[in-house]
Amino acid sequence: MAHDLLDPPGPTLPFGRHRSKINPMQNPTAETIEYAKSLEGLTLEPSDLAVGEWQALGLALPNVPTMRTFRLERVRQMLRQFDYAGIILYDPLNMRYACDSSNMQVWCLHNSVRYCFVPLEGPVILFEFHRCEHLSHHLDLIDEVRSAKSWFFLGSGSRYDEHAQAWASEIADLMQTYGGGNTRLAIDRCNHEGVAALHRAGIEVFNGEEVMELARLIKGEEEIKAMRCALASAEQSMAVMQEKLEPGVSEMRLWSYLHAENIARGGEWIETRLLASGPRTNPWYQECSKRIIQAGDIVSFDTDLIGPYGMCADISRAWLCGDQPATAAQRQIYTMAYEQIQHNQSILKPGLTFREMGEQALMYPLSDYNAYTIFYHGVGLCDEYPAIYFPEHFDAYGYDGVLEEGMVICVESFVGSVEGGEGVKLEEQVLITSEGYEVLSRYPFEEGLIG
């Protein structure tokens, strides 16, 4: 892959509804294209294992083309709202949302080798990592595929200014062609050299992260179906992990079962390694280690799974290792976390403001108990806007807004004594409905630890 970074960009390829002139010597052969077409439906699809489990649970599979169309229109709705002529997307999750194109997503999170141009009106143009142009031929929302002009330091070295200028010139040409005289362009992620080059080309640059977070805020019907499926796969994976929980297993080995089972069902990656046992559970945020889990230990974890269809399953549970009964201290902190979750989801309904969510939430004294960082956050393709802060932090960090039907919110809790001992992490994934809310996550809590 490092060698490919040094190769010159390839041509525009004729996938999609728009056709551009290409160098025939560099065009993929007919055999290559036919082979790529034969694989359609076999990439980024749930496995037969997952589909069988969903069918047994009575879950409806999403209509993926309908989901794609809904998402692209959400992006354009936000472009209209902000009066932007278009948006450049580098974040792989934003690209996935806008046109469902995916290529080495985690690698591309830290290597800016591909991007997408979404105009308010006009063709969606994917700028693909060269020699990967064939990967998106089946995506009907992509009108044209071009080879990306990369200018990040690994690929450009000391020539990044030169390459950024070439990149900006092509973007400015697109804005002139499809912007209708509007020079206002949003971009979700860009080094200052690129912003400066766009300014020199007469383009006004605005915050594309805001556009995309607001677009992703409301989930369509097919997205909710996809999320239900991803959650079901996460919970099947959790069940395997719980079966493997026994004295003598390491935190790392236990965590590996969750990751492996997610991948086996068509999941994509895992965002964190948040599993801890015994004394490592308090305070929170210690990632899994080589520690050997002992009988009687609390094991707390946060799934943070990017599952089938790229949907996030963000659930937290705490389990007791072994057969002995829980101690009074373990039951106390588990019950406190459980009651916090139950109360804080019970207040959710459309029209509730973000400030009211924080003010009405159940909170334990920070002087006595270590807590999580926030009460709630949005979730979709990953953790998303909004984040709801504690009342003590709202004036410094908080922002207001309103819960709306179609939002999906994660309800968070962590409870651990500031004096030490174990901690309990719980979390539910909740859909805001016209009537109030629906808890989408279904994995059971530990009855033996409640009360």
C-alpha positions in Angstrom: 0.0 0.0 0.0 2.8 2.4 0.8 4.2 1.8 -2.7 0.8 2.7 -4.3 0.9 6.1 -2.5 3.9 7.0 -4.7 2.2 6.1 -8.0 0.6 8.9 -10.1 -3.2 9.3 -9.9 -5.2 7.2 -12.3 -8.0 8.3 -14.7 -11.6 9.0 -14.2 -13.5 5.7 -14.6 -16.9 5.3 -16.3 -18.9 3.9 -13.5 -22.2 5.7 -12.7 -24.5 7.7 -15.0 -21.8 10.3 -16.0 -19.1 9.2 -18.4 -15.8 10.9 -18.7 -12.9 10.4 -21.1 -10.2 8.0 -19.8 -6.9 6.7 -20.8 -7.7 3.3 -22.4 -4.3 1.9 -21.4 -5.2 2.4 -17.8 -8.9 1.4 -18.0 -9.8 -1.8 -16.1 -10.3 -4.7 -18.5 -13.8 -5.9 -19.3 -12.9 -9.1 -17.4 -12.0 -7.0 -14.3 -15.3 -5.1 -14.5 -17.4 -8.2 -15.0 -15.6 -9.9 -12.1 -16.3 -6.9 -9.9 -20.0 -7.0 -10.9 -20.1 -10.7 -10.0 -19.2 -9.8 -6.5 -22.0 -7.3 -6.1 -23.9 -8.1 -3.0 -21.0 -10.0 -1.4 -19.2 -7.0 0.0 -20.3 -5.1 3.1 -23.3 -7.4 3.5 -24.5 -9.3 6.6 -23.5 -12.9 6.8 -25.9 -15.8 6.4 -25.4 -16.4 10.1 -26.7 -12.9 10.9 -29.6 -13.1 8.5 -30.7 -16.4 9.9 -30.6 -15.0 13.4 -32.6 -11.9 12.4 -35.2 -14.0 10.7 -35.6 -16.2 13.8 -36.1 -13.0 15.8 -38.7 -11.8 13.3 -36.7 -8.7 12.3 -37.3 -7.0 9.0 -34.2 -6.4 6.9 -33.7 -2.8 5.7 -34.3 -1.7 2.1 -30.8 -0.5 1.5 -31.5 1.5 -1.7 -34.3 3.4 0.1 -32.0 4.0 3.1 -29.3 5.4 0.7 -31.8 7.8 -0.9 -33.1 9.0 2.4 -29.6 9.8 3.7 -28.5 11.7 0.6 -31.6 13.8 0.7 -30.9 14.6 4.4 -27.5 15.9 3.4 -29.0 18.1 0.7 -31.7 19.3 3.1 -28.9 20.6 5.3 -27.1 22.2 2.4 -30.2 24.0 1.5 -30.7 25.1 5.1 -27.2 26.6 5.3 -27.2 27.9 1.7 -24.1 25.9 0.7 -23.5 24.9 -2.9 -22.0 21.6 -1.9 -19.9 19.7 0.6 -16.6 17.8 0.5 -16.5 14.7 2.7 -13.3 13.1 3.9 -14.6 11.3 7.0 -15.3 7.7 6.0 -18.4 7.6 8.1 -19.8 10.7 6.4 -18.9 9.3 3.0 -20.7 6.1 4.0 -23.7 8.1 5.0 -23.9 10.2 1.9 -23.4 7.6 -0.8 -22.8 4.2 1.0 -19.3 4.0 -0.4 -16.8 2.2 1.8 -13.1 1.4 1.4 -10.6 0.7 4.2 -12.6 2.9 6.5 -10.3 2.7 9.6 -7.2 3.2 7.5 -8.8 6.2 5.7 -9.6 7.8 9.1 -6.0 8.8 9.4 -4.9 8.8 5.7 -6.8 11.3 3.6 -6.7 9.4 0.3 -10.4 9.5 -0.7 -13.2 12.0 -0.6 -16.6 12.8 -2.1 -18.2 15.9 -3.5 -21.9 16.2 -2.9 -23.5 19.3 -4.6 -26.8 20.7 -3.7 -27.7 20.1 -7.3 -25.7 18.1 -9.7 -23.8 14.8 -9.8 -22.3 13.1 -6.7 -18.6 12.6 -7.5 -16.5 10.1 -5.6 -12.7 10.7 -5.6 -11.4 7.2 -4.9 -8.0 6.0 -3.8 -6.5 5.1 -7.1 -6.7 1.5 -8.3 -9.9 1.2 -6.1 -12.2 2.9 -8.6 -14.0 -0.4 -9.3 -15.3 -0.8 -5.7 -18.3 1.6 -6.1 -19.6 0.6 -9.5 -22.8 -0.8 -8.0 -23.7 2.3 -6.0 -26.5 4.1 -7.9 -26.2 7.4 -6.1 -22.6 7.9 -7.3 -22.7 9.6 -10.7 -19.0 9.7 -11.4 -15.8 8.2 -10.0 -12.5 10.1 -10.3 -9.0 9.3 -8.9 -8.4 11.3 -5.8 -5.7 14.0 -5.6 -4.1 13.2 -2.3 -1.9 15.8 -0.6 -1.5 14.4 3.0 2.2 14.4 4.1 2.8 10.6 3.8 2.0 10.7 0.1 3.2 14.2 -0.8 6.1 14.9 1.5 7.4 18.5 1.0 5.1 18.9 -2.0 1.9 19.1 0.0 1.3 22.7 -0.9 1.7 22.0 -4.6 -0.7 19.0 -4.4 -3.2 20.9 -2.3 -3.3 23.6 -4.9 -4.0 21.1 -7.6 -6.8 19.6 -5.5 -8.3 23.0 -4.8 -8.3 23.9 -8.4 -10.4 20.8 -9.3 -12.8 21.5 -6.4 -13.2 25.1 -7.6 -13.9 23.9 -11.1 -16.7 21.7 -9.7 -18.1 24.6 -7.7 -18.1 26.8 -10.8 -19.8 24.1 -12.8 -22.5 23.0 -10.3 -22.7 25.8 -7.8 -24.9 28.2 -9.8 -22.8 31.1 -8.7 -22.8 30.1 -5.0 -19.2 29.8 -3.8 -20.1 28.6 -0.3 -18.6 25.1 0.3 -18.8 23.0 3.4 -16.0 20.5 4.2 -15.9 18.1 7.1 -12.1 17.7 7.5 -9.2 19.6 6.0 -5.7 20.8 6.8 -5.2 24.5 6.7 -3.2 24.3 3.5 -6.3 23.0 1.7 -8.5 25.7 3.2 -6.0 28.4 2.1 -5.9 27.0 -1.4 -9.6 27.0 -1.7 -9.7 30.6 -0.5 -7.2 31.6 -3.1 -9.5 29.9 -5.7 -12.4 32.1 -4.5 -14.2 29.5 -2.5 -15.7 30.2 0.9 -15.2 27.3 3.3 -17.6 26.4 6.1 -18.0 23.7 8.8 -19.1 20.5 7.1 -19.0 18.5 10.3 -22.1 20.6 11.5 -23.9 19.7 8.2 -23.3 16.0 8.6 -24.0 15.7 12.3 -27.4 17.4 11.8 -28.1 15.4 8.7 -27.4 12.1 10.6 -29.5 13.2 13.6 -32.8 11.9 12.3 -33.0 8.2 11.4 -35.3 7.0 8.6 -37.4 3.9 8.9 -34.9 1.7 7.0 -32.0 3.0 9.2 -34.0 1.9 12.2 -34.4 -1.6 10.7 -30.7 -1.7 10.0 -30.0 -0.6 13.6 -32.3 -3.3 15.1 -30.4 -5.9 13.1 -27.0 -4.5 14.2 -28.1 -4.5 17.8 -29.3 -8.1 17.5 -26.0 -9.2 16.1 -24.2 -7.3 18.9 -26.3 -9.1 21.5 -25.7 -12.5 20.0 -22.0 -11.6 20.2 -22.4 -10.6 23.8 -24.0 -13.9 24.6 -21.0 -15.7 23.3 -18.7 -13.5 25.3 -20.8 -14.1 28.5 -20.5 -17.9 27.9 -16.8 -17.6 27.8 -16.6 -15.6 31.0 -15.1 -17.8 33.7 -12.4 -17.5 36.2 -8.9 -17.7 34.6 -9.8 -16.0 31.3 -7.9 -12.7 30.5 -9.7 -9.5 29.8 -8.1 -9.5 26.3 -9.2 -13.0 25.5 -12.8 -12.3 26.7 -13.0 -9.1 24.6 -11.7 -10.9 21.5 -14.9 -13.1 21.4 -17.1 -10.0 21.0 -15.0 -8.7 18.2 -14.8 -12.1 16.4 -18.5 -12.7 16.6 -19.3 -9.2 15.3 -17.1 -9.8 12.3 -18.6 -13.2 11.7 -22.0 -11.6 11.3 -20.9 -8.9 8.9 -19.9 -6.3 11.4 -17.1 -4.0 10.5 -14.9 -2.9 13.5 -14.9 -2.1 17.1 -14.2 1.5 18.2 -12.7 0.9 21.7 -11.4 -1.8 24.0 -13.5 -0.8 27.0 -13.6 -3.9 29.1 -12.3 -4.1 32.6 -12.6 -6.4 35.6 -12.4 -6.3 39.4 -10.4 -3.3 40.7 -9.7 -2.0 37.1 -13.5 -1.2 36.7 -13.3 1.9 38.8 -12.7 4.6 37.7 -14.0 3.9 34.2 -12.2 4.1 30.8 -9.5 1.5 31.4 -9.2 -0.6 28.3 -8.9 -4.4 28.4 -5.5 -5.7 29.6 -3.8 -9.0 30.2 -5.3 -9.2 33.7 -6.7 -12.6 34.6 -10.3 -12.3 35.7 -11.0 -13.8 39.1 -14.0 -15.5 40.5 -16.3 -12.9 42.1 -15.0 -10.1 39.9 -17.4 -7.6 38.3 -16.7 -7.3 34.6 -17.9 -4.1 33.0 -17.8 -3.3 29.3 -19.0 -1.1 26.5 -19.6 -2.7 23.1 -18.9 0.3 20.8 -19.4 -2.1 17.8 -19.7 -1.0 14.2 -21.9 -3.8 13.1 -23.7 -4.9 10.0 -24.8 -2.2 7.6 -22.2 0.0 9.3 -24.6 0.7 12.2 -23.3 1.3 15.7 -24.4 -1.0 18.6 -23.4 0.9 21.7 -24.5 -1.2 24.7 -22.9 -1.6 28.2 -23.4 -4.3 30.7 -21.7 -5.6 33.9 -21.5 -9.2 34.8 -20.3 -11.2 37.8 -17.7 -13.9 37.1 -18.2 -17.2 38.7 -21.1 -18.8 40.7 -20.8 -17.2 44.1 -23.4 -14.6 45.1 -22.7 -10.9 44.7 -21.5 -8.9 47.7 -23.6 -6.2 49.2 -21.2 -3.5 47.7 -21.6 -5.1 44.2 -25.4 -5.1 44.5 -25.4 -1.5 45.7 -23.5 0.0 42.8 -25.2 -2.2 40.2 -28.6 -1.2 41.6 -27.7 2.4 41.5 -26.5 2.2 37.9 -29.6 0.3 36.9 -32.0 2.7 38.5 -30.1 5.6 36.9 -30.6 4.1 33.5 -34.2 3.3 34.1 -35.0 6.8 35.3 -33.0 8.6 32.7 -34.7 6.8 29.8 -38.2 7.3 31.4 -38.1 11.0 30.9 -37.3 10.9 27.2 -39.9 12.3 24.7 -40.1 14.6 21.7 -39.9 18.3 22.7 -37.7 17.8 25.7 -34.8 20.2 25.5 -31.2 19.1 26.0 -30.9 21.3 29.1 -34.1 19.7 30.5 -32.6 16.3 29.9 -29.7 17.1 32.1 -31.7 18.8 34.8 -34.3 16.0 35.1 -31.8 13.1 34.9 -31.0 11.1 38.0 -27.5 12.0 39.2 -25.5 10.8 42.2 -23.2 13.2 44.1 -19.9 13.5 42.3 -18.3 14.0 45.7 -19.2 10.4 46.6 -19.3 8.5 43.2 -17.3 8.4 40.1 -19.5 8.9 37.1 -19.6 8.7 33.3 -18.7 11.8 31.3 -22.2 12.6 30.1 -25.8 11.5 30.5 -26.7 10.8 26.9 -25.4 11.0 23.4 -26.7 10.4 19.9 -25.8 7.2 17.9 -26.1 6.1 14.3 -23.0 5.1 12.3 -21.0 5.8 15.4 -21.5 8.0 18.5 -23.1 11.1 17.1 -24.6 14.5 18.1 -25.9 15.5 20.6 -24.0 15.0 23.9 -25.9 15.9 27.1 -23.7 17.2 29.9 -24.2 17.1 33.7 -25.8 20.3 35.1 -22.5 21.2 36.7 -20.9 21.2 33.3 -23.7 22.6 31.1 -22.8 26.2 31.3 -19.2 25.6 30.4 -19.7 22.9 27.7 -23.4 22.3 27.0 -25.6 23.5 24.2 -29.3 23.4 23.8 -31.5 21.6 21.3 -34.7 19.6 21.3 -35.4 15.8 21.2 -37.2 14.9 18.0 -39.0 11.8 16.8 -36.5 9.6 14.9 -33.5 10.4 17.0 -31.6 7.5 18.6 -30.0 8.3 22.0 -27.7 6.2 24.2 -28.5 6.5 27.9 -25.2 6.1 29.9 -24.4 5.2 33.5 -21.3 4.5 35.4 -21.3 4.1 39.2 -18.2 3.5 41.4 -17.3 4.8 44.8 -14.6 7.5 44.9 -13.2 5.6 47.9 -12.4 2.7 45.6 -13.8 -0.8 44.9 -15.5 -1.9 41.7 -17.6 0.0 39.2 -20.6 -0.8 37.1 -21.1 0.5 33.5 -24.6 0.2 31.9 -25.9 1.7 28.7 -29.1 1.4 26.6 -29.8 2.4 23.0 -33.2 4.2 22.8 -35.3 5.4 19.9 -37.3 8.6 20.3 -40.9 7.9 19.1 -44.0 10.1 18.7 -45.3 8.6 21.9 -42.1 8.9 23.9 -39.3 6.3 23.5 -38.6 2.7 22.7 -35.6 0.8 24.1 -33.9 -0.9 21.1 -31.3 -2.8 23.1 -32.6 -6.0 24.5 -29.8 -7.8 26.4 -31.0 -8.7 29.9 -29.6 -7.1 33.1 -28.3 -9.2 35.9 -31.3 -9.8 38.3 -29.0 -11.3 40.9 -27.2 -7.9 41.2 -30.3 -5.8 41.5 -31.7 -4.9 44.9 
